[in-house]
């Protein structure tokens, strides 16, 4: 090969990053991400899907599963924590993807750091490298992975976590190249969960976390994967995004100089990424004094790329079968925001979704495609309400709250963490002790997660 493969370029980026301090903004993002992921894992600790994952673990080890006693193998901890972090769809997102970086990357790095006894600045650097590859990878062929029926967080996540764990283990650029080649054959995750609210989407982040550990360990031991896993004739994007010509410059240009993951978005609502601004519009509509009984219709202008996941079939989205399916129904999320004034974890319990008033309002929500909508580069919100007296009210939100243009404050991130930990039944002293441990990890100190083991 006359030029380095994309996988080799990622390996070289990781090797260089491992020897330098993170830029301030990136280090801050990693700290916020650690806090957010930990809170989400604690919030989900008593759910049926986490219980199912725990039932599948195979033995003891050195790694922590948040909110549970004992220690587990790194692979098992990565699976359970990754699934828990993504389980309520309340985790970070990347505008332009969308993908969720924290849920696969953070559990993989922490589990492997505990397994090998690795501490120090390399831990936050490994997380940052994984986030960067996740975010950049989502820009190579926007919307095409979803269009092919795959979940970008699942498939790109396998490669991103591999880059992260390879960084943590300080693999050579060649070994990281091979690890990424192996991860290409571990990537999977279809989006058929949209049909009935099945739990497979939750599992995708855990599987990606597990795959990253496995691929890095196999490459460390000498197993080979194809160097051209990204750009090859039968490579990753040919398989998972066949409808669009990949633009690999989005992945490689400025890699190590410009950190696009620095602008990671943190969700204020426990539902799908693109629904977030619509929920805010619904909340604002209710606060403006509009009553549910006065509403004839709520029409939303939307990006075409969101329709097949969040709007259609419309009758099903207006009447989702369970709380998890409701998270990916913009009509239901709008109804929740309007009636409850928020869309947190309790808003998507099955009982809450079955509320007749919520069903009735969701049935009045429909959409029109806006050809000028900026999705996926920007996530916007819009509602036009027609009332019984013939008047209309229109609200727009130009950006996602929590994203680069309207970021949550550090206080917001801490408040979200504490609310999630309380939801999971964690006492205040323990949740504050864990915050201290996460701060130490983010600052390059020891990896100690004893406060997370209940």
C-alpha positions in Angstrom: 0.0 0.0 0.0 1.4 3.4 -1.0 -0.6 5.3 1.6 -1.5 4.2 5.1 -4.9 2.6 5.5 -7.6 4.6 7.4 -7.3 2.1 10.2 -3.5 2.7 10.4 -4.1 6.4 10.5 -6.4 5.9 13.4 -3.7 3.8 15.1 -1.2 6.5 14.6 -3.6 9.1 16.0 -4.2 6.9 19.0 -0.5 6.4 19.6 0.2 10.1 19.5 -2.8 11.0 21.6 -1.6 8.6 24.3 1.6 10.7 24.8 0.0 14.1 25.1 -2.5 15.8 27.5 -6.0 16.4 26.2 -7.1 19.9 25.2 -9.0 21.5 28.0 -12.4 21.3 26.2 -11.9 17.6 25.4 -10.9 16.8 28.9 -14.0 18.6 30.2 -16.2 16.6 27.8 -14.7 13.3 29.1 -15.4 14.4 32.7 -19.0 15.2 31.9 -19.3 12.0 30.0 -18.1 9.9 32.9 -20.7 11.6 35.1 -23.5 11.1 32.7 -22.8 7.5 31.9 -22.4 6.6 35.6 -25.8 8.2 36.4 -27.5 6.4 33.6 -26.1 3.0 34.7 -27.3 3.6 38.2 -30.8 4.7 37.0 -31.2 1.5 35.1 -29.7 -0.9 37.6 -33.1 -2.4 38.7 -34.6 -2.8 35.2 -35.6 -6.0 33.6 -33.1 -5.7 30.8 -30.2 -5.2 33.1 -31.4 -8.2 35.1 -31.4 -10.2 31.9 -27.9 -9.1 31.1 -26.7 -10.0 34.6 -28.3 -13.4 34.2 -25.9 -14.0 31.2 -22.6 -13.2 33.0 -20.2 -16.0 33.3 -17.9 -15.4 36.2 -15.9 -13.2 38.5 -13.2 -10.9 37.5 -11.8 -7.4 38.3 -14.4 -5.1 36.7 -17.3 -3.2 38.2 -20.9 -3.3 37.1 -22.5 -0.1 38.3 -25.0 -0.5 41.0 -24.3 -4.2 41.8 -22.0 -5.9 44.3 -19.0 -8.0 43.3 -16.6 -7.9 40.4 -17.0 -9.4 37.0 -15.0 -10.1 33.8 -14.3 -7.1 31.7 -16.4 -8.5 28.9 -19.4 -9.0 31.2 -19.0 -5.6 32.8 -18.8 -3.9 29.4 -21.9 -5.6 28.2 -24.0 -4.8 31.3 -22.8 -1.2 31.8 -23.1 -0.5 28.1 -26.6 -1.8 27.9 -27.6 0.1 31.1 -26.1 3.4 29.9 -28.0 3.3 26.7 -31.1 1.5 28.0 -33.3 4.6 28.6 -32.0 6.5 25.5 -31.1 9.3 27.9 -27.4 9.2 27.0 -25.2 11.6 25.0 -25.6 12.1 21.3 -23.5 13.7 18.5 -25.2 16.2 16.3 -24.4 15.3 12.7 -24.6 11.5 13.4 -26.6 10.9 15.3 -24.6 8.4 17.4 -24.3 7.7 21.1 -20.6 7.5 22.0 -20.5 7.3 25.8 -22.5 4.1 26.3 -20.2 1.8 24.4 -16.8 3.6 24.9 -16.8 4.5 28.6 -17.9 1.0 29.9 -15.3 -0.7 27.6 -12.4 1.6 28.8 -13.3 1.4 32.5 -13.8 -2.4 32.4 -10.5 -3.0 30.7 -8.7 -0.5 33.0 -9.9 -2.4 36.0 -9.0 -5.7 34.5 -5.4 -4.7 33.7 -5.0 -2.3 36.7 -4.4 0.7 34.4 -4.7 4.2 35.8 -3.4 7.6 34.9 -3.9 10.1 32.0 -4.2 7.2 29.5 -7.7 6.4 30.7 -9.4 9.7 29.8 -7.3 9.9 26.6 -8.6 6.4 25.6 -12.2 7.6 26.2 -11.6 10.7 24.1 -10.1 8.7 21.3 -13.1 6.4 21.2 -15.5 9.3 21.2 -13.6 11.0 18.4 -13.7 7.9 16.2 -17.4 7.4 17.0 -18.3 10.9 16.1 -16.2 11.2 13.0 -17.3 7.8 11.8 -20.9 8.9 11.8 -20.1 11.8 9.4 -18.6 9.6 6.7 -22.0 8.5 5.2 -24.7 10.4 7.0 -28.1 8.7 7.2 -27.0 5.8 5.0 -26.4 3.3 7.9 -29.9 3.9 9.2 -31.2 3.7 5.7 -29.6 0.2 5.3 -31.5 -0.9 8.5 -28.6 -0.8 10.9 -28.1 1.1 14.1 -25.1 3.5 13.8 -24.3 3.3 17.5 -24.0 -0.4 17.3 -21.9 -0.8 14.2 -19.7 2.3 14.4 -19.5 1.6 18.2 -17.6 -1.7 17.6 -14.9 0.2 15.8 -14.8 3.2 18.2 -14.5 1.1 21.3 -11.8 -0.9 19.6 -9.9 2.3 19.0 -10.5 3.3 22.6 -9.3 0.0 24.2 -6.3 -0.2 21.8 -5.3 3.3 23.0 -5.7 2.2 26.7 -3.5 -0.9 26.0 -1.0 1.3 24.1 -1.1 -1.0 21.1 1.2 -0.1 18.2 -0.4 1.6 15.2 -0.1 -1.7 13.3 -1.8 -3.6 16.1 -4.6 -1.1 16.3 -5.0 -1.3 12.5 -5.4 -5.1 12.9 -7.8 -4.7 15.8 -10.0 -2.4 13.8 -10.0 -4.9 11.0 -11.2 -7.6 13.4 -13.9 -5.3 14.9 -15.4 -4.8 11.4 -16.5 -8.5 11.6 -18.0 -7.9 15.0 -20.1 -5.0 14.1 -23.9 -5.6 14.0 -27.2 -4.3 15.1 -30.4 -3.9 13.1 -33.2 -1.3 13.9 -36.2 -3.6 13.7 -36.7 -2.8 17.4 -38.7 0.1 16.0 -41.5 -2.3 15.1 -42.5 -3.2 18.7 -40.2 -1.5 21.2 -38.0 -4.6 21.7 -34.9 -4.3 23.9 -32.3 -5.0 21.2 -31.4 -1.3 20.8 -30.5 -1.2 24.5 -28.2 -4.2 24.0 -26.4 -2.7 21.0 -24.2 -0.4 23.1 -23.2 -3.2 25.4 -22.4 -5.5 22.5 -20.2 -2.8 20.9 -18.4 -2.3 24.2 -17.8 -6.0 24.5 -16.6 -6.2 20.9 -14.0 -3.4 21.4 -12.4 -5.3 24.2 -12.4 -8.6 22.4 -11.0 -7.1 19.1 -8.2 -5.3 21.0 -7.2 -8.3 23.0 -7.2 -10.5 19.9 -5.0 -8.1 18.0 -2.7 -7.8 21.0 -2.3 -11.5 20.9 -1.4 -11.5 17.2 -4.7 -12.3 15.4 -5.1 -10.3 12.1 -7.9 -8.4 10.6 -8.1 -6.6 7.2 -6.1 -3.4 7.0 -8.7 -1.9 4.6 -11.7 -2.5 6.9 -13.0 1.0 6.4 -12.3 1.7 2.7 -12.0 -1.7 1.1 -14.1 -3.2 -1.7 -15.9 -5.3 0.9 -15.3 -2.9 3.8 -17.4 -1.5 6.6 -19.2 1.3 4.7 -19.8 -0.9 1.7 -21.6 -3.3 4.0 -23.4 -0.9 6.4 -24.0 2.2 4.2 -24.2 1.0 0.6 -26.5 3.8 -0.6 -24.0 6.7 -0.2 -20.4 7.2 -1.4 -18.4 7.5 1.8 -16.4 10.7 2.4 -13.4 9.5 4.4 -12.0 13.0 4.8 -14.6 13.4 7.5 -12.9 10.7 9.4 -9.2 11.5 8.8 -8.8 15.3 8.0 -7.5 17.1 11.1 -7.6 13.9 13.2 -5.6 14.7 16.3 -5.7 18.5 15.6 -9.5 19.2 15.7 -11.5 17.2 18.2 -15.1 17.1 16.9 -16.2 15.1 19.9 -15.6 18.1 22.1 -19.1 19.2 21.2 -20.8 16.1 22.3 -24.5 16.8 23.2 -26.0 15.7 26.5 -29.8 15.1 26.5 -32.2 16.9 28.8 -35.0 14.4 28.0 -35.1 10.6 28.2 -36.1 9.9 24.6 -34.8 9.8 21.0 -32.3 12.4 20.0 -34.3 14.2 17.2 -37.4 14.4 19.4 -35.7 16.6 22.0 -36.3 20.0 20.4 -40.0 19.0 19.7 -40.4 18.2 23.4 -39.1 21.6 24.3 -41.5 23.2 21.9 -44.4 21.3 23.5 -43.4 22.3 27.0 -43.2 26.0 25.9 -46.6 25.7 24.3 -48.2 24.5 27.5 -46.4 27.2 29.5 -47.8 29.8 27.2 -51.3 28.9 28.5 -52.6 26.6 25.8 -54.9 23.9 27.2 -54.9 20.3 25.9 -58.7 20.4 25.4 -58.4 23.5 23.1 -56.0 21.8 20.7 -57.4 20.6 17.3 -54.1 19.6 15.8 -50.3 19.8 16.2 -48.4 19.8 13.0 -44.6 19.6 13.0 -42.1 20.4 10.3 -39.5 17.7 10.2 -36.4 16.4 8.4 -37.2 13.7 5.9 -34.4 11.5 7.3 -36.3 11.3 10.7 -39.6 10.1 9.3 -39.0 6.3 9.0 -37.8 6.0 12.6 -39.8 8.6 14.6 -43.0 9.3 12.6 -44.1 6.2 10.6 -46.3 4.3 10.6 -48.1 7.3 12.1 -50.9 5.4 13.7 -48.4 3.3 15.6 -46.4 6.3 16.7 -49.5 7.9 18.0 -50.3 4.8 20.0 -47.0 3.2 20.9 -47.2 -0.3 22.5 -45.0 0.4 25.5 -42.8 3.0 27.2 -39.7 2.1 25.3 -41.4 2.3 21.9 -42.7 5.7 23.0 -39.2 7.1 23.3 -39.0 6.8 19.5 -42.4 8.3 18.8 -42.3 12.1 18.3 -46.1 12.3 18.7 -46.0 10.6 22.1 -42.9 12.5 23.2 -44.7 15.8 22.3 -47.8 14.7 24.3 -45.6 13.8 27.3 -43.8 17.1 27.3 -47.0 19.1 26.9 -48.9 17.3 29.7 -46.1 16.6 32.1 -43.9 19.6 31.6 -40.9 17.2 31.1 -39.9 13.9 29.5 -37.7 12.2 32.1 -37.4 8.6 33.1 -40.8 8.3 34.8 -42.5 9.8 31.7 -41.7 6.6 29.8 -42.9 4.0 32.2 -45.5 1.8 30.6 -48.3 3.1 32.9 -47.6 6.7 32.0 -47.6 6.0 28.2 -51.1 4.3 28.5 -52.7 7.5 30.0 -55.8 8.2 27.9 -55.1 12.0 27.9 -51.7 11.4 26.5 -52.9 9.0 23.9 -55.6 11.5 22.9 -53.2 14.3 22.5 -50.6 12.2 20.6 -53.4 11.3 18.1 -53.6 15.0 17.2 -49.9 15.2 16.3 -48.8 14.9 12.6 -46.0 16.1 10.4 -45.0 17.6 7.1 -41.6 17.3 5.6 -39.5 20.5 5.4 -37.1 20.2 2.5 -35.0 22.9 4.1 -34.6 21.1 7.4 -30.9 20.8 8.3 -31.0 17.3 9.7 -28.6 15.6 10.4 -26.3 18.6 10.6 -28.6 20.3 13.1 -31.5 19.1 15.2 -34.4 21.6 15.3 -37.9 21.6 16.6 -41.3 23.1 15.4 -44.9 22.8 16.3 -47.9 24.7 14.8 -50.9 24.3 17.0 -54.4 24.9 15.7 -56.9 25.6 18.4 -60.7 25.3 18.6 -61.3 29.0 18.3 -59.5 28.9 14.9 -56.3 30.6 16.1 -52.8 29.1 15.7 -49.7 29.1 17.8 -46.3 28.4 16.3 -43.1 27.6 18.1 -39.6 26.9 16.8 -36.4 25.8 18.4 -33.3 26.3 16.2 -31.0 23.9 18.0 -31.1 21.0 20.4 -30.9 22.0 24.0 -27.8 20.3 25.4 -25.9 20.5 22.1 -23.1 22.6 20.8 -25.3 25.7 20.3 -27.1 25.5 23.7 -25.0 23.3 26.0 -26.1 22.1 29.4 -24.1 23.7 32.2 -22.0 21.7 34.6 -24.7 22.2 37.2 -27.2 20.7 34.8 -25.0 17.6 34.2 -24.6 17.2 38.0 -28.4 17.6 38.6 -29.1 15.0 35.9 -26.6 12.6 37.5 -28.1 13.0 40.9 -31.7 12.6 39.7 -30.7 9.5 37.8 -28.9 8.1 40.8 -31.9 8.8 43.0 -34.2 7.1 40.5 -31.9 4.0 40.9 -32.2 4.1 44.6 -28.7 5.3 45.4 -28.2 7.2 48.7 -26.8 10.7 48.6 -23.5 9.8 50.3 -22.7 7.1 47.9 -23.6 9.1 44.8 -21.3 11.9 46.0 -18.5 9.5 46.7 -18.8 8.1 43.2 -18.7 11.7 41.8 -15.3 12.1 43.5 -14.0 8.9 42.0 -15.1 9.9 38.6 -13.4 13.3 39.0 -10.2 11.5 39.9 -10.4 9.3 36.8 -11.0 12.3 34.6 -8.0 14.1 36.1 -5.8 11.1 35.3 -5.7 9.5 38.7 -6.4 6.0 40.0 -9.4 4.1 38.6 -11.4 3.2 41.7 -15.0 2.4 41.4 -15.8 0.9 44.8 -18.5 3.5 45.4 -20.4 2.1 42.3 -20.5 -1.4 43.8 -23.6 -1.7 46.0 
